[in-house]
Amino acid sequence: MVNHPVLKWLMLVFLLCVTACSQGGEDPGAASFDNESRLQRFEDCESVQAYIAETSGVEKDLEARYSEQLVTAGDVAVNAPEAGGEPSGGEREFTSTNVQENGVDEPDFVKTDGDFIYMVTGGQYLLFKGWPAAEAEELYRYEIEGAPLSLFVHNDVVMIFSTLWNVSAVEPDFAPKNLYLLKITLLKNRPGPSPELLRELYIEGRFLDARMVEGRVHLATLAGLPGVAKEQSGLADIFPRYYDKTFGGSEQSVTQDSVCACENLYRPTIPNGTDILSLLTIDLNRPQDKPKSISVMSSGGQIYGAEKSLYVAARNQDFWPWWPVASGESEAPQITTTIHRFDLGAEPSYACSGQVEGWVLDQFSMSEHQGTLRIATTDDDWGRSGNTENRLFLLQQQQTKLQEIGRLEGLGKPGESIYAVRFLGERGYVVTFRQTDPLYSLDLSDPASPQVAGELEVPGFSTYLHPLGESHLLAVGRNVDRGGVDLSIFDVSDPGLPQLAARESLGAGSYSEAGSEHKAFSYFASRGVLALPVSLKEKNAEGQTELFSGLQIYDVDTTSGFSLRGRINHAEFSFNGSERPWYYPEPVRRSFFIGEPGAGDFIYTVSSRGLKASLLDDPSIDVAALKLPAEEFYWIEAPGGVVTPAAP
């Protein structure tokens, strides 16, 4: 009998997984993935209730299990627009959120349309006049309930996501059952002192990710089912619900309902958890219409959105690196990822599913091109051979199956894992790493026979790849010898012979959020200018070490490489005369460009405490500086020499 609490817990997980696999058929192998991974629609609410009881009834001790801890959320956020954005009028150009696919917007906490700036920060929604840059000003702010996450903007409608915690009921008859409660606030921008409130929508569950195509927002949420209620209550008491308030003048309409009807709920053939992953579509062209939804009984996963498809890639829960220890088995199970594809439109609909070996790094590991999904995975091979395998799969829909039509194995050397991926048309680029950084150039012109076209080995590794036209890549990565950020330009004009065209090291210990968050990366393609948030230590004129935290602006040329044009910091928002100084230099989180012939080009920078507009030709010249609402904490010295944070 195993008495150690951790091993006992792992044994219970093992029992649950064995039971789940026995319900779904044989243990999936590479040849049988497609048959085993398709989703099945529930007939009615009674069948949903029975499935929940059967799947979760193996061990009552698992009611407080690991569903919330094991969920892998999609990153948050597209072949990056080379022009940097569409002109809002005349010849004005601008950049907004750096996205993976053209025409598929991703949520972020700041947006611009070249005229106005939209932002959530400090618990507020703020609207700014952004152009002309020298006349930038705050127009109004609106308090947002909960902790604001991000927003979308379509025409004059703003959708804001915020997280509420289950501390009290939203309304007397709507007490959330989940730890997380997602709130969607829909506002209409208008002249005057404040926006118009259109809708407040509360959804049980947490925000995974979202995409917007032609004004339609496709939102993925995840909700756990209350453990005790699974056996003691009816489905209506445990299924995630929403509470919807719409406004029109002095009128208010209130609706409560399940997030998804039972007949729009699907389950995988092999159970992968009893969380409810929901895909909701809200049309910002008709912002008060009822949301359309579809749900899957599954764990969460990485989200990838194309123009007409949304994919959810969920790593199966029957994998544990400690498996042999917990179960006594000599070999761990295969790591697999199940991929569900949904058709997007006026309402989401289930299309097909498939399964591949390994796990997915992030959204850039997936890409749809002419009906083919390309997906790169890493298989750590725990407890089996001990080797790491990196693979590329090409999948196409065949009825309700996402069928493998081609694969490429052996990417990277033994022990290397995937660190970055980018798909651009019929080409792909994969970075693996352990000691050096192999960049693989892939020929994907024949989906049935993908090939490695070329390989380049350089020191360090890249974590984000950005297209520079059709012949070069701009990479953000790490220097493994000294530590710190490296910028690289790769010449891929000859796919069979990729070359390192230029490299810029930002210094030992330097850091950039753009290395792990593509939305912090800003490139003004028509001007050849890169803006990168950076933190680094350097010597001042007196030889003392100082910490710089701000934005560095580079001219980028595929021949001459990188040239530092200037820097921007937000020190004035941290060190403001009568106020006590902030303990750490204020980091710049986002940047974007707006320019117009005859009026000049400007770079806008955003931190949690300030918004600035600066001349692109000379970034040391600020033309506007606006303070943002932020939680004001300062570091003070308490008695006894202890440094503690305190409100001003």
C-alpha positions as CSV (number, residue, x, y, z in Angstrom):
1,M,0.0,0.0,0.0
2,V,1.4,3.4,-1.0
3,N,1.1,5.9,1.9
4,H,3.1,8.8,0.6
5,P,0.5,11.5,-0.1
6,V,2.1,12.6,-3.4
7,L,2.5,9.1,-4.8
8,K,-1.0,8.2,-3.6
9,W,-2.4,11.2,-5.5
10,L,-0.5,10.2,-8.6
11,M,-1.8,6.7,-8.3
12,L,-5.3,8.1,-8.3
13,V,-4.6,10.0,-11.4
14,F,-3.3,6.9,-13.0
15,L,-6.5,5.0,-12.2
16,L,-8.6,7.8,-13.6
17,C,-6.6,7.7,-16.9
18,V,-6.8,3.9,-17.2
19,T,-10.6,4.0,-16.8
20,A,-10.9,6.9,-19.3
21,C,-8.8,5.0,-21.9
22,S,-10.8,1.8,-21.4
23,Q,-14.0,3.8,-22.2
24,G,-12.6,5.2,-25.4
25,G,-11.0,2.1,-27.0
26,E,-7.4,1.0,-27.5
27,D,-4.5,3.2,-26.3
28,P,-3.9,5.7,-29.1
29,G,-0.8,5.1,-31.3
30,A,0.4,7.1,-34.3
31,A,-1.8,5.2,-36.7
32,S,-5.0,5.4,-34.8
33,F,-5.1,9.0,-33.6
34,D,-7.7,10.2,-36.0
35,N,-10.3,7.6,-35.1
36,E,-9.9,8.1,-31.4
37,S,-9.8,11.9,-31.2
38,R,-13.0,13.0,-33.0
39,L,-15.7,14.7,-30.9
40,Q,-19.1,13.3,-30.3
41,R,-22.2,15.4,-29.8
42,F,-24.3,14.8,-26.7
43,E,-27.9,13.9,-27.5
44,D,-29.4,15.7,-24.5
45,C,-28.8,17.0,-21.0
46,E,-29.3,13.5,-19.4
47,S,-26.5,12.1,-21.5
48,V,-24.2,14.9,-20.3
49,Q,-25.1,14.2,-16.7
50,A,-24.3,10.5,-17.1
51,Y,-21.0,11.2,-18.8
52,I,-19.9,13.5,-16.0
53,A,-20.8,11.0,-13.4
54,E,-19.0,8.2,-15.2
55,T,-15.9,10.1,-16.0
56,S,-15.4,11.7,-12.6
57,G,-16.6,8.8,-10.5
58,V,-13.4,6.6,-10.4
59,E,-12.1,8.2,-7.2
60,K,-14.1,10.6,-5.1
61,D,-10.8,11.8,-3.6
62,L,-10.1,13.3,-7.0
63,E,-13.0,15.8,-6.8
64,A,-10.5,18.4,-5.7
65,R,-8.2,17.3,-8.4
66,Y,-5.8,19.1,-10.6
67,S,-8.0,20.5,-13.4
68,E,-7.3,24.1,-12.7
69,Q,-3.5,23.5,-12.2
70,L,-3.0,21.4,-15.3
71,V,-4.8,23.6,-17.9
72,T,-2.4,25.1,-20.4
73,A,-3.7,28.5,-21.5
74,G,-3.1,29.9,-24.9
75,D,-0.8,32.7,-25.0
76,V,-1.7,35.1,-24.9
77,A,-1.1,37.4,-28.4
78,V,-0.2,36.4,-37.2
79,N,1.7,36.7,-40.4
80,A,2.7,40.1,-39.3
81,P,1.4,42.9,-41.6
82,E,4.4,44.2,-43.6
83,A,2.9,47.6,-44.1
84,G,2.4,48.1,-40.4
85,G,-1.3,48.9,-40.6
86,E,-4.0,50.3,-42.8
87,P,-4.2,54.1,-43.4
88,S,-7.1,55.6,-41.4
89,G,-7.5,58.4,-44.0
90,G,-5.3,59.9,-46.7
91,E,-1.8,58.5,-46.5
92,R,-1.5,58.1,-42.8
93,E,0.2,54.9,-41.7
94,F,0.1,53.2,-38.3
95,T,1.0,50.0,-36.5
96,S,-1.3,48.4,-34.0
97,T,-1.2,45.0,-32.3
98,N,1.5,42.7,-33.7
99,V,-0.6,39.7,-34.8
100,Q,0.2,36.3,-36.3
101,E,-2.2,36.3,-39.2
102,N,-3.3,39.2,-41.4
103,G,-7.0,40.0,-40.9
104,V,-7.2,38.1,-37.6
105,D,-6.9,40.6,-34.6
106,E,-5.7,39.5,-31.2
107,P,-6.7,41.1,-27.8
108,D,-4.3,43.4,-26.1
109,F,-4.5,46.2,-23.4
110,V,-3.8,49.0,-25.9
111,K,-5.0,49.5,-29.5
112,T,-4.9,52.3,-32.0
113,D,-6.6,53.0,-35.3
114,G,-4.3,55.9,-36.3
115,D,-6.7,58.5,-34.9
116,F,-7.5,57.4,-31.4
117,I,-5.8,55.3,-28.7
118,Y,-7.8,52.8,-26.7
119,M,-6.5,51.4,-23.5
120,V,-7.3,49.4,-20.3
121,T,-5.0,50.1,-17.3
122,G,-5.3,50.8,-13.6
123,G,-8.9,49.5,-13.5
124,Q,-10.0,51.9,-16.2
125,Y,-10.9,52.1,-19.9
126,L,-9.4,55.2,-21.4
127,L,-9.9,56.8,-24.7
128,F,-7.3,59.2,-26.1
129,K,-7.1,61.5,-29.0
130,G,-3.9,60.2,-30.7
131,W,-3.5,62.4,-33.8
132,P,-2.0,64.9,-34.3
133,A,0.6,63.6,-31.9
134,A,1.3,67.0,-30.3
135,E,-2.4,67.3,-29.5
136,A,-2.7,63.9,-27.8
137,E,-5.0,64.1,-24.9
138,E,-7.3,62.0,-22.7
139,L,-10.9,62.3,-23.8
140,Y,-12.5,60.2,-21.0
141,R,-12.1,57.2,-18.7
142,Y,-14.6,54.6,-17.6
143,E,-14.2,52.3,-14.5
144,I,-14.1,48.6,-15.3
145,E,-15.3,46.1,-12.8
146,G,-12.7,43.5,-11.8
147,A,-9.1,43.3,-13.2
148,P,-9.0,44.4,-16.9
149,L,-7.2,42.0,-19.2
150,S,-7.4,43.3,-22.8
151,L,-9.8,44.7,-25.4
152,F,-10.9,44.7,-29.0
153,V,-12.1,47.7,-31.0
154,H,-14.4,47.6,-34.0
155,N,-15.7,50.9,-35.4
156,D,-17.1,52.7,-32.4
157,V,-17.7,49.6,-30.2
158,V,-15.2,48.5,-27.6
159,M,-15.1,45.0,-26.0
160,I,-13.2,44.8,-22.7
161,F,-12.3,41.5,-20.9
162,S,-11.8,41.6,-17.1
163,T,-11.5,38.9,-14.5
164,L,-13.6,38.8,-11.3
165,W,-13.0,36.4,-8.4
166,N,-15.7,34.5,-6.7
167,V,-15.9,36.7,-3.6
168,S,-19.6,37.6,-3.8
169,A,-22.6,37.2,-6.1
170,V,-22.8,39.4,-9.1
171,E,-26.5,39.6,-8.5
172,P,-28.6,38.0,-5.7
173,D,-29.7,35.2,-8.0
174,F,-26.4,34.6,-9.8
175,A,-23.7,33.3,-7.4
176,P,-20.7,32.1,-9.4
177,K,-19.6,28.5,-8.8
178,N,-16.2,28.8,-10.3
179,L,-13.0,30.4,-8.9
180,Y,-12.9,32.6,-12.1
181,L,-15.6,34.8,-13.5
182,L,-15.0,36.5,-16.8
183,K,-16.7,39.8,-17.5
184,I,-17.2,41.3,-20.9
185,T,-18.0,45.0,-21.0
186,L,-19.3,46.5,-24.3
187,L,-19.1,50.2,-24.7
188,K,-19.8,52.6,-27.5
189,N,-17.5,55.5,-28.0
190,R,-19.2,58.8,-28.4
191,P,-18.5,62.6,-28.0
192,G,-18.9,63.8,-24.5
193,P,-17.7,63.0,-21.0
194,S,-18.1,59.2,-21.2
195,P,-18.9,56.2,-23.4
196,E,-22.3,54.6,-23.7
197,L,-22.7,51.3,-21.8
198,L,-24.2,48.7,-24.2
199,R,-23.7,45.4,-22.3
200,E,-22.3,43.7,-19.3
201,L,-21.9,39.9,-19.8
202,Y,-20.7,37.7,-16.9
203,I,-19.5,34.2,-17.9
204,E,-18.5,31.5,-15.5
205,G,-15.0,30.4,-16.3
206,R,-11.7,32.0,-17.2
207,F,-10.4,33.7,-20.3
208,L,-8.2,31.5,-22.5
209,D,-7.8,33.6,-25.7
210,A,-9.8,35.3,-28.4
211,R,-9.6,36.4,-32.1
212,M,-11.6,39.0,-34.0
213,V,-12.4,38.6,-37.8
214,E,-14.5,41.2,-39.6
215,G,-15.9,42.5,-36.3
216,R,-16.9,39.0,-35.0
217,V,-15.1,38.1,-31.7
218,H,-14.5,34.4,-31.1
219,L,-13.8,33.9,-27.5
220,A,-12.5,30.7,-25.8
221,T,-13.2,30.2,-22.1
222,L,-12.6,27.4,-19.6
223,A,-14.8,26.4,-16.6
224,G,-14.3,23.7,-14.1
225,L,-17.3,21.7,-12.9
226,P,-17.9,21.9,-9.1
227,G,-16.8,18.6,-7.7
228,V,-19.4,18.0,-5.0
229,A,-22.3,19.0,-7.3
230,K,-21.4,16.4,-9.9
231,E,-23.3,13.7,-8.0
232,Q,-25.7,15.7,-5.8
233,S,-27.1,18.2,-8.3
234,G,-28.7,18.4,-11.7
235,L,-26.9,19.6,-14.7
236,A,-28.5,23.1,-14.5
237,D,-26.8,23.6,-11.1
238,I,-23.3,22.6,-12.3
239,F,-23.0,23.7,-16.0
240,P,-21.3,27.1,-16.5
241,R,-23.8,29.9,-17.0
242,Y,-23.8,33.5,-18.0
243,Y,-25.6,36.6,-16.7
244,D,-26.3,39.1,-19.4
245,K,-27.4,42.7,-19.0
246,T,-28.0,44.8,-22.1
247,F,-28.8,48.5,-22.1
248,G,-30.8,50.8,-24.4
249,G,-31.4,54.3,-23.0
250,S,-33.1,53.9,-19.7
251,E,-34.1,50.3,-20.4
252,Q,-32.3,47.3,-19.2
253,S,-32.8,43.7,-20.2
254,V,-31.5,40.8,-18.1
255,T,-30.9,37.2,-19.2
256,Q,-29.5,34.1,-17.5
257,D,-28.8,30.9,-19.3
258,S,-26.3,28.1,-19.7
259,V,-23.1,29.1,-21.6
260,C,-23.9,26.3,-24.1
261,A,-27.0,24.2,-24.8
262,C,-26.6,20.5,-24.2
263,E,-27.1,19.7,-27.9
264,N,-24.1,22.0,-28.7
265,L,-21.8,20.2,-26.3
266,Y,-19.3,17.7,-27.5
267,R,-17.0,15.2,-25.9
268,P,-13.8,13.5,-27.1
269,T,-13.8,9.7,-27.7
270,I,-11.1,9.4,-25.1
271,P,-11.9,11.6,-22.1
272,N,-9.5,14.5,-21.5
273,G,-11.0,16.0,-18.3
274,T,-14.4,17.3,-17.4
275,D,-13.7,21.0,-17.7
276,I,-15.9,22.8,-20.1
277,L,-14.1,24.6,-22.9
278,S,-16.5,27.0,-24.7
279,L,-16.2,29.0,-27.9
280,L,-18.5,32.0,-28.0
281,T,-19.0,34.3,-30.9
282,I,-20.1,37.9,-30.3
283,D,-20.6,40.2,-33.4
284,L,-19.5,43.7,-32.6
285,N,-21.5,44.8,-35.7
286,R,-24.6,43.7,-33.6
287,P,-23.2,44.0,-30.1
288,Q,-26.4,43.3,-28.2
289,D,-27.4,40.1,-30.0
290,K,-27.3,36.8,-28.1
291,P,-23.9,35.1,-28.1
292,K,-23.6,32.0,-30.2
293,S,-21.7,29.1,-28.6
294,I,-20.3,25.6,-28.7
295,S,-18.6,23.7,-26.0
296,V,-16.2,20.7,-25.6
297,M,-15.7,18.7,-22.5
298,S,-12.0,18.9,-22.4
299,S,-9.0,20.6,-20.8
300,G,-7.8,23.9,-22.2
301,G,-4.9,24.4,-24.6
302,Q,-3.1,26.6,-27.1
303,I,-5.4,28.7,-29.3
304,Y,-4.6,29.4,-32.9
305,G,-7.0,31.5,-35.1
306,A,-7.1,31.8,-38.9
307,E,-9.6,33.8,-40.9
308,K,-12.2,31.0,-41.1
309,S,-10.9,28.5,-38.5
310,L,-10.0,28.3,-34.9
311,Y,-7.9,25.5,-33.5
312,V,-7.6,24.3,-29.9
313,A,-4.5,22.1,-29.2
314,A,-4.9,20.4,-25.9
315,R,-2.2,18.2,-24.4
316,N,-3.8,15.0,-23.1
317,Q,-4.0,14.7,-19.4
318,D,-2.8,11.1,-19.3
319,F,0.8,12.1,-19.3
320,W,3.0,12.4,-16.2
321,P,6.8,12.5,-16.1
322,W,6.7,10.6,-12.8
323,W,4.5,7.9,-14.3
324,P,6.8,4.9,-13.7
325,V,7.3,6.0,-10.0
326,A,3.6,6.4,-9.4
327,S,2.2,3.4,-11.3
328,G,5.0,0.8,-11.2
329,E,5.0,0.7,-14.9
330,S,8.3,0.4,-16.7
331,E,7.4,2.8,-19.5
332,A,5.6,6.1,-19.6
333,P,2.7,6.7,-22.0
334,Q,3.1,8.7,-25.3
335,I,2.7,12.4,-24.9
336,T,0.0,13.4,-27.3
337,T,-1.9,16.6,-28.3
338,T,-5.5,16.6,-29.5
339,I,-6.4,19.3,-32.0
340,H,-10.0,20.4,-32.5
341,R,-10.9,22.6,-35.4
342,F,-13.9,24.9,-35.4
343,D,-15.4,26.7,-38.4
344,L,-15.9,30.5,-37.8
345,G,-18.6,32.7,-39.1
346,A,-21.9,34.1,-37.7
347,E,-21.7,31.2,-35.1
348,P,-19.0,28.7,-34.3
349,S,-19.4,25.1,-35.4
350,Y,-17.4,21.9,-34.8
351,A,-15.5,20.7,-37.9
352,C,-13.1,17.9,-37.0
353,S,-10.4,16.6,-34.7
354,G,-7.0,14.9,-34.9
355,Q,-4.1,13.9,-32.7
356,V,-0.4,14.1,-32.9
357,E,2.6,13.0,-30.8
358,G,4.2,15.6,-28.6
359,W,3.2,18.9,-27.2
360,V,2.8,22.4,-28.7
361,L,5.0,25.3,-27.7
362,D,2.7,28.2,-28.5
363,Q,0.3,29.6,-31.1
364,F,3.1,30.1,-33.7
365,S,3.6,26.3,-33.7
366,M,0.4,26.1,-35.8
367,S,-0.6,27.6,-39.1
368,E,-3.3,27.0,-41.7
369,H,-2.4,27.4,-45.3
370,Q,-4.8,26.5,-48.2
371,G,-6.8,24.1,-46.0
372,T,-3.7,22.4,-44.5
373,L,-2.8,22.7,-40.8
374,R,0.9,22.7,-40.1
375,I,1.8,21.9,-36.5
376,A,5.2,21.5,-34.9
377,T,5.6,19.5,-31.7
378,T,8.2,18.4,-29.1
379,D,8.0,15.0,-27.6
380,D,10.2,14.8,-24.4
381,D,9.8,11.0,-24.4
382,W,9.8,10.9,-20.6
383,G,10.4,7.4,-19.2
384,R,10.8,5.7,-22.6
385,S,14.0,6.1,-24.6
386,G,15.0,9.4,-22.9
387,N,15.3,11.1,-26.2
388,T,13.6,14.3,-27.4
389,E,11.9,14.2,-30.7
390,N,10.8,17.3,-32.7
391,R,8.3,16.7,-35.5
392,L,6.2,18.6,-38.0
393,F,2.8,17.3,-39.0
394,L,0.6,18.4,-41.9
395,L,-3.1,17.7,-41.4
396,Q,-6.2,18.1,-43.6
397,Q,-9.9,17.7,-42.8
398,Q,-11.5,14.5,-44.1
399,Q,-15.1,14.4,-42.9
400,T,-14.8,14.7,-39.1
401,K,-11.2,13.7,-39.0
402,L,-8.2,16.0,-39.0
403,Q,-6.1,13.4,-41.0
404,E,-2.4,13.4,-41.2
405,I,-1.2,13.7,-44.8
406,G,2.5,14.3,-44.2
407,R,5.1,14.5,-41.5
408,L,8.7,15.5,-41.0
409,E,10.7,14.0,-38.2
410,G,14.2,14.4,-36.8
411,L,14.2,18.2,-36.4
412,G,17.1,19.1,-34.1
413,K,19.8,17.1,-32.5
414,P,19.2,14.7,-29.6
415,G,18.1,16.5,-26.5
416,E,17.1,19.7,-28.4
417,S,13.6,21.2,-28.1
418,I,11.6,23.6,-30.2
419,Y,12.1,27.3,-29.1
420,A,10.5,29.2,-32.0
421,V,8.4,28.5,-35.1
422,R,7.1,30.7,-38.0
423,F,5.1,29.6,-41.0
424,L,5.1,32.0,-44.0
425,G,3.2,30.7,-47.0
426,E,4.8,27.5,-48.3
427,R,7.8,28.0,-46.1
428,G,8.4,27.2,-42.5
429,Y,11.1,28.0,-40.0
430,V,11.9,26.1,-36.8
431,V,14.4,26.9,-34.1
432,T,15.6,24.1,-31.8
433,F,18.1,24.5,-29.0
434,R,20.3,22.8,-26.4
435,Q,23.8,24.2,-26.9
436,T,23.5,25.9,-30.3
437,D,20.7,27.4,-32.3
438,P,19.9,25.4,-35.4
439,L,17.5,27.3,-37.7
440,Y,15.8,24.9,-40.1
441,S,14.3,26.2,-43.3
442,L,11.4,24.0,-44.4
443,D,9.9,23.5,-47.9
444,L,6.1,22.9,-47.4
445,S,5.1,23.3,-51.0
446,D,4.0,19.7,-51.1
447,P,2.0,19.0,-47.9
448,A,2.3,15.3,-48.4
449,S,6.1,15.5,-48.5
450,P,7.5,18.3,-46.3
451,Q,11.3,18.7,-46.6
452,V,14.1,20.3,-44.7
453,A,15.5,22.8,-47.3
454,G,18.4,24.1,-45.3
455,E,20.0,24.4,-41.8
456,L,22.1,27.1,-40.1
457,E,23.8,26.7,-36.7
458,V,24.6,29.8,-34.6
459,P,25.3,30.4,-30.9
460,G,22.4,31.1,-28.7
461,F,18.7,30.7,-29.6
462,S,15.8,32.6,-31.0
463,T,12.4,32.8,-29.4
464,Y,10.5,35.0,-31.8
465,L,10.7,35.1,-35.6
466,H,9.3,38.0,-37.7
467,P,9.2,38.3,-41.5
468,L,11.3,41.0,-43.2
469,G,9.8,40.8,-46.7
470,E,10.0,37.5,-48.4
471,S,13.8,37.0,-48.1
472,H,14.7,37.7,-44.5
473,L,13.7,37.0,-40.9
474,L,14.2,39.3,-37.9
475,A,14.7,37.3,-34.7
476,V,14.6,38.1,-31.0
477,G,16.6,35.6,-28.9
478,R,19.1,35.0,-26.1
479,N,22.9,34.9,-25.9
480,V,23.9,31.8,-24.0
481,D,27.5,32.7,-23.5
482,R,26.9,36.1,-21.7
483,G,23.2,36.0,-21.2
484,G,21.0,38.8,-22.4
485,V,19.1,39.6,-25.6
486,D,20.3,39.1,-29.1
487,L,18.7,40.5,-32.3
488,S,19.4,38.7,-35.5
489,I,18.7,39.0,-39.2
490,F,18.6,35.8,-41.2
491,D,18.9,35.8,-44.9
492,V,16.5,33.1,-46.2
493,S,16.4,34.2,-49.8
494,D,17.9,30.8,-50.7
495,P,16.0,28.3,-48.5
496,G,18.7,25.7,-49.0
497,L,21.4,28.0,-47.6
498,P,20.1,30.2,-44.8
499,Q,22.7,32.8,-43.6
500,L,23.2,35.0,-40.5
501,A,23.1,38.5,-42.1
502,A,23.5,40.5,-38.9
503,R,23.5,40.2,-35.1
504,E,23.2,42.8,-32.3
505,S,23.8,41.9,-28.7
506,L,22.1,44.1,-26.1
507,G,24.4,43.2,-23.3
508,A,24.8,40.7,-20.5
509,G,21.7,40.4,-18.3
510,S,19.5,42.4,-20.7
511,Y,15.9,41.4,-21.0
512,S,13.0,42.2,-23.4
513,E,9.4,41.2,-23.1
514,A,9.3,40.8,-26.8
515,G,11.3,37.6,-26.5
516,S,8.2,35.9,-24.9
517,E,5.3,38.2,-25.9
518,H,5.0,39.0,-29.6
519,K,2.6,41.9,-28.8
520,A,5.5,43.8,-27.3
521,F,7.4,43.6,-30.6
522,S,6.7,46.6,-32.9
523,Y,8.1,47.0,-36.4
524,F,7.3,49.9,-38.8
525,A,8.0,48.1,-42.1
526,S,7.6,51.0,-44.4
527,R,10.3,52.9,-42.4
528,G,12.5,49.9,-41.5
529,V,12.3,50.8,-37.8
530,L,12.1,48.3,-34.9
531,A,11.0,49.3,-31.4
532,L,11.9,46.9,-28.6
533,P,11.2,47.2,-24.8
534,V,14.5,46.6,-23.0
535,S,15.9,46.4,-19.5
536,L,19.6,46.4,-19.0
537,K,22.5,47.5,-16.8
538,E,25.1,49.9,-18.1
539,K,27.8,52.3,-16.9
540,N,27.1,56.0,-16.7
541,A,29.6,58.8,-17.2
542,E,30.9,58.4,-13.7
543,G,31.5,54.7,-14.1
544,Q,28.5,53.8,-11.9
545,T,26.1,51.0,-12.8
546,E,22.7,52.1,-13.7
547,L,19.6,50.2,-14.8
548,F,17.9,51.4,-18.0
549,S,14.3,50.2,-18.5
550,G,12.5,51.6,-21.5
551,L,12.4,51.4,-25.3
552,Q,15.2,51.1,-27.8
553,I,14.6,52.1,-31.4
554,Y,16.7,50.5,-34.2
555,D,17.0,51.2,-37.9
556,V,17.0,47.7,-39.5
557,D,18.7,47.0,-42.8
558,T,19.2,43.6,-44.2
559,T,22.7,44.5,-45.4
560,S,24.1,46.8,-42.7
561,G,22.2,45.3,-39.8
562,F,21.0,47.2,-36.7
563,S,21.7,50.9,-35.9
564,L,20.4,52.3,-32.6
565,R,18.4,55.4,-33.5
566,G,17.4,56.4,-29.9
567,R,15.9,55.5,-26.6
568,I,12.7,56.4,-24.7
569,N,12.1,55.9,-21.0
570,H,9.3,56.8,-18.7
571,A,11.4,58.1,-15.8
572,E,9.2,61.2,-15.4
573,F,6.2,59.0,-14.5
574,S,8.3,57.3,-11.8
575,F,10.2,60.3,-10.5
576,N,7.8,63.2,-10.2
577,G,9.0,66.1,-7.9
578,S,6.7,65.9,-4.9
579,E,6.2,62.2,-5.1
580,R,8.4,59.6,-3.6
581,P,10.3,57.7,-6.4
582,W,9.2,54.3,-7.7
583,Y,11.6,51.6,-6.6
584,Y,12.2,50.2,-10.1
585,P,12.5,52.2,-13.4
586,E,9.1,52.1,-15.1
587,P,9.2,49.5,-17.9
588,V,7.7,50.3,-21.3
589,R,5.3,47.5,-22.2
590,R,4.0,48.5,-25.7
591,S,4.8,50.8,-28.6
592,F,3.3,51.7,-31.9
593,F,3.9,54.2,-34.8
594,I,1.7,56.8,-36.5
595,G,3.0,58.8,-39.4
596,E,1.7,61.0,-42.2
597,P,3.5,62.7,-45.1
598,G,4.0,66.4,-44.2
599,A,3.1,65.9,-40.6
600,G,6.0,63.6,-39.5
601,D,6.4,60.2,-38.0
602,F,5.9,59.5,-34.3
603,I,6.4,56.7,-31.9
604,Y,4.0,56.2,-29.0
605,T,5.1,54.3,-25.9
606,V,3.0,52.9,-23.1
607,S,3.9,51.8,-19.6
608,S,1.6,51.1,-16.7
609,R,1.9,54.7,-15.5
610,G,2.3,56.8,-18.7
611,L,1.7,57.4,-22.4
612,K,4.2,59.3,-24.5
613,A,4.5,60.5,-28.1
614,S,8.0,61.1,-29.4
615,L,9.5,62.2,-32.7
616,L,10.7,59.2,-34.7
617,D,13.5,61.1,-36.3
618,D,14.7,62.1,-32.8
619,P,13.2,59.9,-30.1
620,S,14.7,62.2,-27.4
621,I,12.1,64.8,-28.3
622,D,8.7,64.2,-26.6
623,V,5.7,66.0,-28.1
624,A,3.2,64.7,-25.5
625,A,3.3,62.9,-22.1
626,L,0.1,61.8,-20.3
627,K,-0.1,60.2,-16.9
628,L,-2.2,57.0,-16.7
629,P,-4.2,55.7,-13.7
630,A,-2.2,53.1,-11.9
631,E,-2.0,51.6,-8.5
632,E,0.3,54.0,-6.7
633,F,2.7,52.0,-4.6
634,Y,6.1,53.3,-3.5
635,W,9.0,51.7,-1.7
636,I,9.7,53.3,1.7
637,E,12.2,52.5,4.4
638,A,10.4,51.3,7.5
639,P,11.8,51.3,11.1
640,G,14.6,48.8,11.3
641,G,15.8,49.3,7.8
642,V,13.1,47.1,6.2
643,V,12.0,48.3,2.7
644,T,8.3,47.8,2.2
645,P,5.7,49.0,-0.4
646,A,3.1,51.5,0.8
647,A,0.4,53.6,-0.8
648,P,1.2,57.3,-1.2
